[in-house]
Amino acid sequence: MNESKIKEFENIIEKEYPNTCGIAVMKDNKLIYENYYNKCNKENKIHIYSITKSIISILIGIAIDKGYIKNVDENILNFFPDYKIQDNEKTIQNIKLKDIMSMTAPYKFKEEPYVEYFTSDNHLKFCLDFLGGEDKIGLFRYTPVIGPDILSGVISNSTNQSVLDFARENLFKPLGINVDKNIVFNNAEEQFAFYEAIDMNGWVCDKTNLNTAGWGLTLSPTDMAKIGQLYLNGGVFNCKKIVSTNWIKESTSIHSEFNKLKYGYLWWVLDKDSFAALGDGGNTIYVNKAKNIVISVTALFVQNAKDRIDLIKQYIEPAF
């Protein structure tokens, strides 16, 4: 470790990234650095926003490994036999699991109807009703909120468990991660309070107890570092196989692109050696295979948050 470079990035964080809550660094399988801001400590769980998607990706991989799901080429409607297709809707019948996971599934909205979604009691039906439409399958369209919950339905229906229970048994418990409870909002005030909280431990769900897939999970920096280390280790943690190496390779390979942005299955692909899970506010799990390093950042939401990947590559990573 380079103490002067560590001091340098700590000063930069305090001045330029004031919404940061915590940072953890694992290198060569060891936690070698952690630091906290905004009255947080190692016990504080923070809403990690879209990093929830990457956790869902891992759970899909585990479900495939265990035989609950055949593969990503399954038609999405296979998982919802009771869902009634709307009149004249044909596109939805050809959408596959991989299309939703690579953000190349079409939807019937120009702008995501956030208010209607957040006030809906049944997020799964709400998302399925918007799936399909006139656009072609295969075009990248990042849908951060409306759409990913379909994947929660896939996990729940194929495993006959809630997403949280399946995650606890097959991912969180083996990694030593505690996710306390389901979180249900009764009004907008509770939801906005959740965004600002540093002491809530759980996973948001709707009134049907379906956990959110695009947002809504709370984790600590060390929790997230363990997730990154799991992927860096090819699916092994503490000598136990959690998820297949094949899935890790598949989920962090490029399946869609938009301009210079490259996307796997709910993971961002940065270059040949590194990939990341990214969430609003600057929440980040960064993995660099060549340098055998994982860097995680938790942060509270702010508008137009500065890119943590630049911070990590220019300042944090070189310090270790």
Secondary structure as GFF3:
##gff-version 3
##sequence-region A 1 320
A	DSSP	alpha_helix	3	16	.	.	.	ID=ss1
A	DSSP	beta_strand	20	27	.	.	.	ID=ss2
A	DSSP	beta_strand	30	36	.	.	.	ID=ss3
A	DSSP	beta_strand	46	47	.	.	.	ID=ss4
A	DSSP	alpha_helix	51	65	.	.	.	ID=ss5
A	DSSP	three_ten_helix	76	79	.	.	.	ID=ss6
A	DSSP	three_ten_helix	91	94	.	.	.	ID=ss7
A	DSSP	alpha_helix	97	101	.	.	.	ID=ss8
A	DSSP	alpha_helix	114	118	.	.	.	ID=ss9
A	DSSP	alpha_helix	123	130	.	.	.	ID=ss10
A	DSSP	alpha_helix	149	159	.	.	.	ID=ss11
A	DSSP	alpha_helix	163	167	.	.	.	ID=ss12
A	DSSP	pi_helix	168	172	.	.	.	ID=ss13
A	DSSP	alpha_helix	173	175	.	.	.	ID=ss14
A	DSSP	beta_strand	181	183	.	.	.	ID=ss15
A	DSSP	alpha_helix	188	196	.	.	.	ID=ss16
A	DSSP	beta_strand	202	204	.	.	.	ID=ss17
A	DSSP	beta_strand	218	219	.	.	.	ID=ss18
A	DSSP	alpha_helix	221	232	.	.	.	ID=ss19
A	DSSP	beta_strand	236	237	.	.	.	ID=ss20
A	DSSP	beta_strand	240	241	.	.	.	ID=ss21
A	DSSP	alpha_helix	245	251	.	.	.	ID=ss22
A	DSSP	beta_strand	256	258	.	.	.	ID=ss23
A	DSSP	beta_strand	261	263	.	.	.	ID=ss24
A	DSSP	beta_strand	268	269	.	.	.	ID=ss25
A	DSSP	beta_strand	274	279	.	.	.	ID=ss26
A	DSSP	three_ten_helix	280	282	.	.	.	ID=ss27
A	DSSP	beta_strand	283	288	.	.	.	ID=ss28
A	DSSP	beta_strand	293	299	.	.	.	ID=ss29
A	DSSP	alpha_helix	308	311	.	.	.	ID=ss30
A	DSSP	pi_helix	312	316	.	.	.	ID=ss31
A	DSSP	three_ten_helix	317	319	.	.	.	ID=ss32
###
